[in-house]
Amino acid sequence: MSPTAANLARAPHAALGHVTFLGAGPGDPGLLTLRAVEALARADVLVADPQVLDVVSKHARAGADIPQPEHDEPSPSAAQPALRDAANLVMAAARGGKRVVRAVAGDPGMDGDTGQEMLACAAEGIPFEVVPGVATAVGVPAYAGVPLRSSEGADVRFIDARTASERCWTETGASDATVVVTTTLDSVGTAAGELVAAGRKPDTPLTVTVAGTTTRQRTWTATLGTIAQTLKAAKVLPSPDGGQPVIAVVGERGAPARRDQLAWFESKPLFGWKVLVPRTKEQAASLSDQLRSYGAVPHEVPTIAVEPPRTPQQMERAVKGLVTGRYEWIAFTSVNAVKAVREKFEEYGLDARAFAGIKVAAVGEQTAKALVDFGVKPDLVPSGEQSAAGLLEDWPPYDPVFDPIDRVFLPRADIATETLVAGLIELGWEVDDVTAYRTVRASPPPAETREAIKGGGFDAVLFTSSSTVRNLVGIAGKPHNVTIIACIGPATAKTAEEHGLRVDVLSPEPSVHKLAEALAEFGAQRRTAAVEAGEHVTRPSERRPGSRRRRT
């Protein structure tokens, strides 16, 4: 617990609650601070700006109240709708003795209009604190590759174009400071004109970033005199989305030469790619995290559902056999097998100590991780190929001298292949091949997702087994021709081709993480080729249907 949190626990205001004014950052969920996460986990009530609700709500404790502030209808004189009852919600909850978090986009001091709410708390003696966040005007340029200061040093000025006075524009235009302008997409040209009229040269470099720090981010580089034409040429304006907020940086630090070297975020290999991950939600989590690190937007679509076996008696006898010493080995071939055994253990009041004296094998790194999370360190994980065949290559033959028991417990799916069973028998072992869980085809995804799959709305799809190919096509249809198809191994690739799909990426190893790496490498090569050819970097879904030839 932080010193601030410790002080709150001793707050003398027993009858009143407490309010934390919290900055949620400019959009990237990873920019939420540790202190913010701590405050959210302890809140009774969370009142959040709509644009950051998804970022903060996932860190709220179970059972926290999350009321939704309503918006006033905009009046002709209002620049934008104002939150009508956020302050009322905060005050009502605090008066009732609740611990309240008031979350705003960016930083409360620079972005959030929370000053009046803080004064209201102070007037009623309600204790409050401020948890700073990454300000939008600072975070967005950093993600756009536009440093605001350099070793030479320079003034940095921040302007909100919606409220800036004539004096503000005049003073800024007369200076040589780097200017960070908060405005809207359709008002960028007007703001640029204000600076030119105030004395800035028309050829002063300018960058404009929309949806900063998110995978929808896009940045244009121009000058004060050409930005309006640049946005028009890029077919960005006119647009019904012209009212969306942007950050413009004016000054030499936004020059194209610098951006080419420093645009680290938008140059990620899969930046903005919408990638379909057809796996169970539990299996997809770590893979989706890896894809996000490459700049992708993963979309998880379960293609199979895991259910208990129809007749649980066989599984029950096997688990009892573990405790009574029936087995020398237990071999786990999937994360789902680990989960099935763990659930049966919990049903009987057992824990990882029941594995004492039993050798444990795991077919791959993800299965091994699931065992470690359970409290069991595997004795055997394939040193080469992460598969049943790889496990057999390292599995010792049965030796009656050194192995007091000749039996292996193999909990697995009802549709598993016989490769491992046959190989263990050939090595001299007796195998109890037990159905630990059943796999059934999942329900079809929503109509919107099905249309995106068939209509080319996804940039790539990762197939991690032959069953994911068959099931996805069965429940949602065949991915469009423009979608990049990535497969975990030759067998999966063959199944994809049998379903009329062109395989673009093949993992060098049968590992989901190697598959994601291979897709990222493909994306990087594709980006490099476009840059070297002087072409605009596009996502596969932005290409015309049929513009790509079948790979050979």
C-alpha positions as CSV (number, residue, x, y, z in Angstrom):
1,M,0.0,0.0,0.0
2,S,1.3,3.5,-0.9
3,P,1.8,6.2,1.8
4,T,-1.2,8.0,0.3
5,A,-3.4,5.0,0.6
6,A,-2.2,4.3,4.1
7,N,-3.1,7.9,5.1
8,L,-6.6,7.4,3.6
9,A,-7.2,4.4,5.7
10,R,-6.6,6.6,8.8
11,A,-8.7,9.5,7.5
12,P,-10.6,11.1,10.4
13,H,-13.7,11.9,8.3
14,A,-15.7,8.9,9.4
15,A,-19.1,10.2,8.2
16,L,-17.8,11.3,4.8
17,G,-16.3,9.4,2.0
18,H,-13.2,10.2,0.0
19,V,-12.7,11.2,-3.7
20,T,-9.8,10.4,-5.9
21,F,-9.5,12.6,-9.0
22,L,-7.7,10.3,-11.4
23,G,-6.0,10.8,-14.7
24,A,-6.5,7.8,-17.0
25,G,-4.1,8.9,-19.7
26,P,-4.7,9.7,-23.4
27,G,-6.0,6.3,-24.5
28,D,-3.4,3.5,-24.2
29,P,-4.5,1.3,-21.3
30,G,-0.9,0.6,-20.5
31,L,-0.3,4.3,-19.6
32,L,-2.5,3.9,-16.5
33,T,-0.2,4.5,-13.4
34,L,0.3,1.9,-10.6
35,R,-1.2,4.4,-8.2
36,A,-4.3,4.7,-10.4
37,V,-4.7,0.9,-10.5
38,E,-4.4,0.8,-6.7
39,A,-7.1,3.5,-6.2
40,L,-9.5,1.8,-8.7
41,A,-9.1,-1.5,-6.8
42,R,-10.3,0.1,-3.6
43,A,-13.1,2.3,-4.9
44,D,-16.7,1.8,-3.9
45,V,-17.9,4.0,-6.8
46,L,-16.3,4.8,-10.1
47,V,-17.5,7.8,-12.1
48,A,-15.6,7.9,-15.4
49,D,-15.6,10.0,-18.6
50,P,-17.1,7.8,-21.3
51,Q,-13.9,7.8,-23.4
52,V,-11.9,6.2,-20.6
53,L,-14.5,3.9,-19.1
54,D,-13.2,0.8,-20.8
55,V,-9.6,1.7,-19.7
56,V,-10.4,2.1,-16.0
57,S,-13.4,-0.3,-15.4
58,K,-11.3,-3.4,-15.8
59,H,-9.3,-2.4,-12.8
60,A,-12.3,-1.7,-10.6
61,R,-13.0,-4.1,-7.8
62,A,-15.8,-6.6,-8.1
63,G,-19.1,-5.1,-6.8
64,A,-18.0,-1.5,-7.4
65,D,-20.9,0.8,-8.5
66,I,-20.2,2.3,-11.9
67,P,-23.0,4.9,-12.7
68,Q,-23.0,6.5,-16.1
69,P,-23.0,10.3,-16.2
70,E,-25.5,11.7,-18.6
71,H,-24.8,14.5,-21.1
72,D,-26.7,17.7,-21.6
73,E,-27.9,18.5,-25.0
74,P,-25.5,21.0,-26.5
75,S,-26.7,24.6,-26.7
76,P,-25.9,26.9,-29.6
77,S,-23.3,28.7,-27.6
78,A,-21.6,25.6,-26.2
79,A,-18.4,24.4,-27.8
80,Q,-19.2,20.7,-26.8
81,P,-21.6,18.9,-24.6
82,A,-20.8,19.1,-20.9
83,L,-21.2,16.3,-18.3
84,R,-24.4,17.1,-16.5
85,D,-24.4,15.0,-13.4
86,A,-20.8,13.6,-13.0
87,A,-20.2,16.1,-10.1
88,N,-23.6,15.3,-8.6
89,L,-22.8,11.5,-8.7
90,V,-19.4,12.1,-7.1
91,M,-20.8,14.4,-4.3
92,A,-23.8,12.1,-3.5
93,A,-21.5,9.1,-3.2
94,A,-18.9,10.9,-1.1
95,R,-21.6,12.3,1.3
96,G,-22.8,8.7,1.8
97,G,-19.4,7.7,3.1
98,K,-18.2,6.0,-0.2
99,R,-14.7,5.9,-1.6
100,V,-15.1,7.5,-5.0
101,V,-12.8,7.5,-8.0
102,R,-13.5,10.3,-10.6
103,A,-11.6,9.2,-13.7
104,V,-10.9,11.7,-16.5
105,A,-9.1,11.3,-19.8
106,G,-5.4,12.5,-19.8
107,D,-4.5,14.3,-16.6
108,P,-6.9,16.0,-14.2
109,G,-4.9,19.2,-14.1
110,M,-4.3,19.6,-17.9
111,D,-7.2,17.8,-19.5
112,G,-10.0,17.2,-17.0
113,D,-12.4,20.0,-16.1
114,T,-12.4,18.9,-12.5
115,G,-11.4,22.1,-10.7
116,Q,-15.0,22.9,-9.8
117,E,-15.6,19.4,-8.5
118,M,-12.5,19.6,-6.3
119,L,-13.7,23.0,-4.9
120,A,-17.1,21.4,-4.1
121,C,-15.4,18.7,-2.1
122,A,-13.3,21.2,-0.3
123,A,-16.4,23.4,0.5
124,E,-18.1,20.4,2.2
125,G,-15.0,19.1,4.0
126,I,-14.8,15.9,1.9
127,P,-11.2,14.7,1.7
128,F,-9.8,14.2,-1.8
129,E,-6.6,13.5,-3.6
130,V,-5.3,13.8,-7.2
131,V,-3.6,11.0,-9.0
132,P,-1.9,12.5,-12.1
133,G,-2.1,10.8,-15.4
134,V,-0.2,11.2,-18.7
135,A,-1.5,14.4,-20.2
136,T,-2.9,14.1,-23.7
137,A,-0.8,17.0,-25.0
138,V,2.4,15.2,-23.7
139,G,1.6,11.6,-24.4
140,V,0.3,11.9,-27.9
141,P,3.4,13.7,-29.3
142,A,5.6,11.0,-27.6
143,Y,3.7,8.2,-29.4
144,A,3.8,10.2,-32.7
145,G,7.6,10.4,-32.5
146,V,7.6,14.1,-31.9
147,P,9.8,15.1,-29.0
148,L,8.8,18.5,-27.5
149,R,12.2,19.4,-26.2
150,S,15.8,18.7,-27.3
151,S,19.3,19.0,-25.7
152,E,19.4,22.6,-27.0
153,G,16.3,23.4,-24.9
154,A,13.3,25.4,-26.0
155,D,10.1,26.8,-24.7
156,V,7.0,24.6,-25.0
157,R,3.6,26.2,-25.1
158,F,0.2,24.5,-24.9
159,I,-2.9,26.0,-26.5
160,D,-6.5,24.8,-26.5
161,A,-7.8,26.2,-29.7
162,R,-11.4,26.1,-28.5
163,T,-10.8,28.6,-25.7
164,A,-7.6,30.4,-26.8
165,S,-7.8,34.2,-26.8
166,E,-6.5,36.6,-29.5
167,R,-3.7,37.6,-27.1
168,C,-2.7,33.9,-26.7
169,W,-2.4,33.4,-30.5
170,T,-0.5,36.7,-30.8
171,E,2.1,35.9,-28.1
172,T,2.6,32.4,-29.4
173,G,2.9,33.5,-33.0
174,A,5.6,36.0,-32.0
175,S,7.7,33.4,-30.2
176,D,9.9,30.5,-31.6
177,A,8.5,28.1,-29.0
178,T,7.3,24.6,-29.8
179,V,3.5,24.8,-29.8
180,V,1.2,22.0,-28.8
181,V,-2.3,22.7,-30.0
182,T,-5.4,20.8,-28.8
183,T,-8.1,21.2,-31.5
184,T,-10.3,19.2,-33.7
185,L,-9.5,17.6,-37.1
186,D,-11.7,20.1,-39.1
187,S,-10.3,23.0,-37.2
188,V,-6.6,22.3,-37.7
189,G,-6.4,24.6,-40.8
190,T,-8.0,27.4,-38.8
191,A,-5.5,27.1,-35.9
192,A,-2.6,27.0,-38.4
193,G,-4.0,30.2,-40.0
194,E,-4.1,31.9,-36.6
195,L,-0.4,31.1,-36.0
196,V,0.6,32.4,-39.5
197,A,-1.4,35.5,-39.0
198,A,0.3,36.1,-35.7
199,G,3.8,35.8,-37.2
200,R,4.8,32.2,-37.7
201,K,6.2,31.4,-41.1
202,P,4.0,29.3,-43.4
203,D,6.8,26.8,-43.9
204,T,7.0,26.0,-40.2
205,P,6.8,22.1,-39.8
206,L,3.6,20.8,-38.3
207,T,2.4,17.3,-37.3
208,V,-1.2,16.4,-36.6
209,T,-2.1,13.2,-34.7
210,V,-5.6,11.7,-34.3
211,A,-6.6,8.9,-31.9
212,G,-3.2,9.3,-30.3
213,T,-1.7,6.4,-28.2
214,T,-4.2,3.9,-29.6
215,T,-3.9,1.5,-32.5
216,R,-6.1,3.8,-34.5
217,Q,-3.5,6.5,-34.3
218,R,-2.6,8.3,-37.5
219,T,-0.2,11.2,-38.0
220,W,0.2,13.6,-40.9
221,T,3.3,15.8,-41.5
222,A,3.0,19.1,-43.3
223,T,3.6,22.8,-42.7
224,L,1.3,25.5,-41.3
225,G,0.7,26.7,-44.9
226,T,0.0,23.2,-46.4
227,I,-1.8,21.2,-43.7
228,A,-5.3,22.0,-45.1
229,Q,-4.3,20.7,-48.5
230,T,-2.5,17.7,-47.0
231,L,-5.6,16.5,-45.1
232,K,-7.8,17.1,-48.2
233,A,-5.4,15.1,-50.4
234,A,-5.3,12.3,-47.9
235,K,-9.2,12.3,-48.1
236,V,-9.3,12.9,-44.4
237,L,-11.4,16.0,-44.8
238,P,-14.1,16.8,-45.4
239,S,-15.5,14.1,-43.1
240,P,-18.4,13.5,-40.7
241,D,-15.6,12.6,-38.2
242,G,-14.1,16.0,-38.5
243,G,-15.0,16.9,-34.9
244,Q,-12.7,14.3,-33.4
245,P,-9.9,15.7,-31.2
246,V,-6.4,16.0,-32.5
247,I,-3.0,17.1,-31.2
248,A,-1.0,19.3,-33.5
249,V,2.7,20.1,-32.8
250,V,4.2,23.1,-34.5
251,G,8.0,23.6,-34.7
252,E,11.2,22.1,-36.0
253,R,10.9,19.0,-33.7
254,G,7.9,17.9,-35.8
255,A,10.0,18.0,-39.0
256,P,9.6,15.0,-41.4
257,A,13.3,14.0,-41.1
258,R,12.8,13.5,-37.3
259,R,9.5,11.7,-37.6
260,D,11.1,9.2,-40.1
261,Q,13.5,8.1,-37.4
262,L,11.4,8.5,-34.2
263,A,7.9,7.3,-35.2
264,W,8.3,4.2,-33.1
265,F,4.6,3.5,-32.4
266,E,3.1,3.7,-35.9
267,S,6.0,1.7,-37.3
268,K,5.3,-1.4,-35.3
269,P,5.1,-4.4,-37.6
270,L,1.4,-5.1,-37.2
271,F,0.3,-1.5,-36.4
272,G,-3.5,-1.2,-36.6
273,W,-3.9,-4.7,-38.0
274,K,-7.2,-6.3,-36.9
275,V,-6.2,-9.9,-36.2
276,L,-8.6,-12.7,-35.7
277,V,-7.7,-15.2,-32.9
278,P,-9.9,-18.2,-33.2
279,R,-9.3,-20.0,-29.9
280,T,-10.9,-20.4,-26.6
281,K,-10.8,-17.2,-24.5
282,E,-8.5,-18.7,-21.9
283,Q,-6.1,-19.9,-24.6
284,A,-6.2,-16.6,-26.5
285,A,-5.2,-14.3,-23.6
286,S,-1.4,-14.5,-23.8
287,L,-1.5,-14.6,-27.6
288,S,-3.6,-11.5,-27.7
289,D,-1.2,-9.7,-25.4
290,Q,1.7,-10.6,-27.7
291,L,-0.1,-9.4,-30.7
292,R,-0.8,-6.1,-29.0
293,S,2.9,-5.6,-28.4
294,Y,3.3,-5.7,-32.2
295,G,0.6,-3.0,-32.6
296,A,-2.2,-5.3,-33.6
297,V,-5.8,-5.2,-32.5
298,P,-6.7,-8.8,-31.6
299,H,-10.3,-10.0,-31.9
300,E,-10.9,-13.3,-30.1
301,V,-13.5,-15.6,-31.5
302,P,-14.0,-18.9,-29.7
303,T,-14.3,-21.8,-32.2
304,I,-14.5,-24.6,-29.6
305,A,-16.1,-24.9,-26.3
306,V,-14.7,-27.1,-23.6
307,E,-17.1,-29.3,-21.6
308,P,-16.8,-32.1,-19.0
309,P,-16.7,-35.7,-20.2
310,R,-20.1,-37.3,-20.5
311,T,-19.1,-40.1,-18.1
312,P,-16.9,-38.7,-15.3
313,Q,-16.2,-42.0,-13.6
314,Q,-13.1,-42.7,-15.6
315,M,-11.6,-39.4,-14.7
316,E,-12.5,-39.8,-11.0
317,R,-10.8,-43.2,-10.8
318,A,-7.7,-41.9,-12.5
319,V,-7.4,-38.9,-10.0
320,K,-7.8,-41.3,-7.1
321,G,-5.1,-43.5,-8.7
322,L,-2.7,-40.5,-8.6
323,V,-3.2,-40.3,-4.8
324,T,-2.8,-44.1,-4.2
325,G,0.4,-44.4,-6.2
326,R,-1.0,-46.1,-9.4
327,Y,1.1,-44.0,-11.8
328,E,4.8,-43.3,-12.4
329,W,4.0,-40.4,-14.9
330,I,1.2,-38.0,-15.7
331,A,1.4,-36.3,-19.2
332,F,-0.4,-33.1,-19.9
333,T,-1.0,-32.3,-23.6
334,S,-2.8,-29.0,-23.3
335,V,-3.8,-26.2,-20.9
336,N,-7.3,-27.6,-20.9
337,A,-6.0,-30.9,-19.6
338,V,-4.3,-29.1,-16.7
339,K,-7.5,-27.2,-16.0
340,A,-9.6,-30.4,-16.0
341,V,-7.3,-32.1,-13.5
342,R,-7.0,-29.0,-11.3
343,E,-10.8,-28.7,-11.1
344,K,-11.1,-32.4,-10.2
345,F,-8.5,-31.9,-7.5
346,E,-10.4,-28.9,-6.0
347,E,-13.5,-31.0,-6.1
348,Y,-11.8,-33.5,-3.8
349,G,-10.1,-31.0,-1.7
350,L,-6.6,-31.8,-3.1
351,D,-3.8,-29.5,-4.2
352,A,-0.5,-29.7,-6.0
353,R,1.0,-31.7,-3.1
354,A,-0.9,-34.7,-4.5
355,F,1.7,-34.9,-7.3
356,A,4.5,-35.8,-4.8
357,G,6.4,-38.8,-6.1
358,I,4.9,-38.6,-9.6
359,K,6.8,-37.5,-12.6
360,V,5.0,-34.8,-14.6
361,A,5.4,-34.1,-18.4
362,A,4.1,-31.2,-20.4
363,V,3.8,-31.1,-24.2
364,G,4.8,-27.4,-24.5
365,E,5.6,-24.1,-22.9
366,Q,2.1,-22.9,-22.4
367,T,1.0,-26.2,-20.8
368,A,4.1,-26.1,-18.6
369,K,3.2,-22.5,-17.5
370,A,-0.3,-23.6,-16.6
371,L,1.3,-26.4,-14.4
372,V,3.6,-23.9,-12.7
373,D,0.6,-21.6,-12.0
374,F,-0.9,-24.7,-10.3
375,G,2.2,-25.1,-8.2
376,V,3.7,-28.0,-10.2
377,K,7.1,-27.9,-11.9
378,P,7.2,-30.3,-14.9
379,D,10.0,-32.9,-15.0
380,L,9.8,-33.2,-18.7
381,V,9.1,-30.6,-21.5
382,P,10.2,-31.2,-25.1
383,S,13.6,-29.9,-25.8
384,G,12.8,-29.6,-29.5
385,E,9.4,-29.6,-31.2
386,Q,6.6,-28.5,-28.9
387,S,4.3,-31.4,-29.7
388,A,3.4,-34.9,-28.9
389,A,6.1,-36.1,-31.3
390,G,8.6,-33.9,-29.6
391,L,7.6,-35.1,-26.2
392,L,8.1,-38.7,-27.3
393,E,11.6,-38.0,-28.6
394,D,12.7,-37.0,-25.0
395,W,10.5,-39.6,-23.1
396,P,12.6,-42.4,-21.5
397,P,11.8,-46.0,-22.2
398,Y,10.3,-48.1,-19.4
399,D,13.1,-49.7,-17.3
400,P,11.8,-52.3,-14.8
401,V,15.0,-51.7,-12.7
402,F,14.6,-48.0,-12.2
403,D,10.8,-47.5,-12.7
404,P,8.8,-49.2,-9.9
405,I,5.6,-48.5,-11.7
406,D,5.0,-48.9,-15.5
407,R,1.8,-46.8,-15.9
408,V,1.2,-43.4,-17.4
409,F,-1.9,-41.3,-16.8
410,L,-2.8,-39.3,-19.9
411,P,-5.7,-36.9,-19.4
412,R,-6.7,-35.3,-22.7
413,A,-9.5,-34.3,-25.1
414,D,-12.0,-36.7,-26.5
415,I,-10.8,-36.0,-30.1
416,A,-7.1,-36.3,-29.4
417,T,-4.9,-38.2,-31.8
418,E,-3.3,-41.5,-30.9
419,T,0.3,-40.5,-31.6
420,L,1.3,-40.1,-27.9
421,V,-0.4,-43.2,-26.7
422,A,1.1,-45.4,-29.5
423,G,4.6,-44.0,-28.8
424,L,4.4,-44.5,-25.1
425,I,3.3,-48.1,-25.6
426,E,6.2,-48.7,-28.0
427,L,8.5,-47.4,-25.2
428,G,7.2,-50.1,-22.9
429,W,4.7,-48.1,-20.9
430,E,1.1,-48.9,-20.0
431,V,-1.2,-46.0,-20.6
432,D,-4.4,-45.0,-19.0
433,D,-5.8,-42.8,-21.8
434,V,-8.6,-40.8,-20.0
435,T,-11.0,-38.3,-21.5
436,A,-10.6,-35.3,-19.2
437,Y,-12.8,-33.0,-21.3
438,R,-14.8,-32.8,-24.5
439,T,-14.4,-30.2,-27.2
440,V,-17.5,-29.1,-29.1
441,R,-18.0,-26.5,-31.8
442,A,-18.7,-23.1,-30.4
443,S,-21.7,-21.0,-31.2
444,P,-21.4,-18.7,-34.2
445,P,-20.0,-15.2,-33.5
446,P,-22.2,-12.1,-33.9
447,A,-23.4,-11.2,-37.4
448,E,-21.1,-8.2,-37.5
449,T,-18.0,-10.5,-36.9
450,R,-19.2,-13.0,-39.5
451,E,-19.6,-10.2,-42.1
452,A,-16.1,-8.9,-41.3
453,I,-14.6,-12.4,-41.7
454,K,-16.2,-13.0,-45.1
455,G,-16.0,-9.4,-46.3
456,G,-12.3,-8.7,-45.7
457,G,-12.7,-6.7,-42.5
458,F,-9.8,-8.6,-40.8
459,D,-6.2,-8.1,-41.8
460,A,-5.0,-11.6,-40.6
461,V,-6.2,-14.7,-38.9
462,L,-4.1,-17.1,-36.8
463,F,-4.9,-20.8,-37.1
464,T,-3.4,-22.8,-34.3
465,S,-4.8,-26.2,-35.3
466,S,-6.7,-28.0,-38.0
467,S,-9.8,-27.9,-35.8
468,T,-9.7,-24.1,-35.6
469,V,-9.7,-24.0,-39.4
470,R,-12.7,-26.4,-39.7
471,N,-14.6,-24.8,-36.9
472,L,-14.1,-21.2,-37.9
473,V,-15.2,-21.9,-41.5
474,G,-18.1,-23.9,-40.1
475,I,-19.5,-21.3,-37.7
476,A,-18.5,-18.0,-39.5
477,G,-17.5,-18.7,-43.1
478,K,-14.3,-18.6,-45.1
479,P,-12.0,-15.6,-44.5
480,H,-11.8,-13.2,-47.5
481,N,-9.0,-13.4,-50.0
482,V,-7.3,-10.2,-48.7
483,T,-6.9,-11.6,-45.2
484,I,-3.4,-12.9,-44.4
485,I,-3.6,-16.6,-43.3
486,A,-1.1,-17.7,-40.7
487,C,-0.8,-21.4,-39.7
488,I,1.0,-23.0,-36.8
489,G,2.3,-26.0,-38.8
490,P,2.1,-28.0,-42.0
491,A,-0.9,-30.1,-41.0
492,T,-2.9,-27.0,-40.2
493,A,-1.7,-25.3,-43.4
494,K,-2.9,-28.4,-45.4
495,T,-6.3,-28.2,-43.8
496,A,-6.5,-24.5,-44.6
497,E,-5.6,-25.1,-48.2
498,E,-8.2,-27.9,-48.4
499,H,-10.8,-25.3,-47.4
500,G,-9.6,-23.0,-50.3
501,L,-7.4,-20.7,-48.2
502,R,-4.1,-19.3,-49.4
503,V,-1.5,-19.8,-46.6
504,D,0.8,-16.7,-46.3
505,V,2.6,-17.4,-43.0
506,L,3.8,-20.7,-41.6
507,S,5.3,-20.8,-38.1
508,P,8.9,-22.2,-37.9
509,E,7.9,-24.1,-34.8
510,P,4.5,-25.5,-33.6
511,S,4.2,-22.7,-31.0
512,V,1.5,-20.0,-30.8
513,H,4.1,-17.5,-29.8
514,K,6.4,-18.4,-32.7
515,L,3.3,-18.1,-35.0
516,A,2.7,-14.6,-33.7
517,E,6.4,-13.8,-34.2
518,A,6.2,-15.1,-37.8
519,L,3.2,-12.9,-38.6
520,A,5.0,-9.9,-37.1
521,E,8.0,-10.6,-39.3
522,F,5.7,-10.9,-42.3
523,G,4.2,-7.5,-41.4
524,A,7.6,-5.9,-41.0
525,Q,8.8,-7.2,-44.4
526,R,5.6,-5.9,-46.0
527,R,6.0,-2.5,-44.4
528,T,9.7,-2.3,-45.4
529,A,8.8,-3.2,-49.0
530,A,6.2,-0.4,-49.2
531,V,8.6,2.2,-47.7
532,E,11.4,1.3,-50.1
533,A,9.0,1.5,-53.0
534,G,7.9,4.9,-51.9
535,E,4.3,3.7,-51.3
536,H,2.0,4.5,-48.5
537,V,1.9,1.7,-45.9
538,T,-1.5,0.1,-45.8
539,R,-3.1,-2.8,-44.0
540,P,-4.1,-5.9,-45.9
541,S,-7.8,-5.0,-45.4
542,E,-7.2,-1.7,-47.2
543,R,-6.1,-3.4,-50.4
544,R,-8.5,-4.0,-53.2
545,P,-10.0,-7.5,-53.4
546,G,-8.0,-9.7,-55.8
547,S,-5.0,-7.4,-55.8
548,R,-2.8,-10.0,-54.3
549,R,-1.8,-13.1,-56.2
550,R,-1.8,-16.6,-54.7
551,R,1.4,-17.4,-52.9
552,T,3.4,-20.4,-54.2
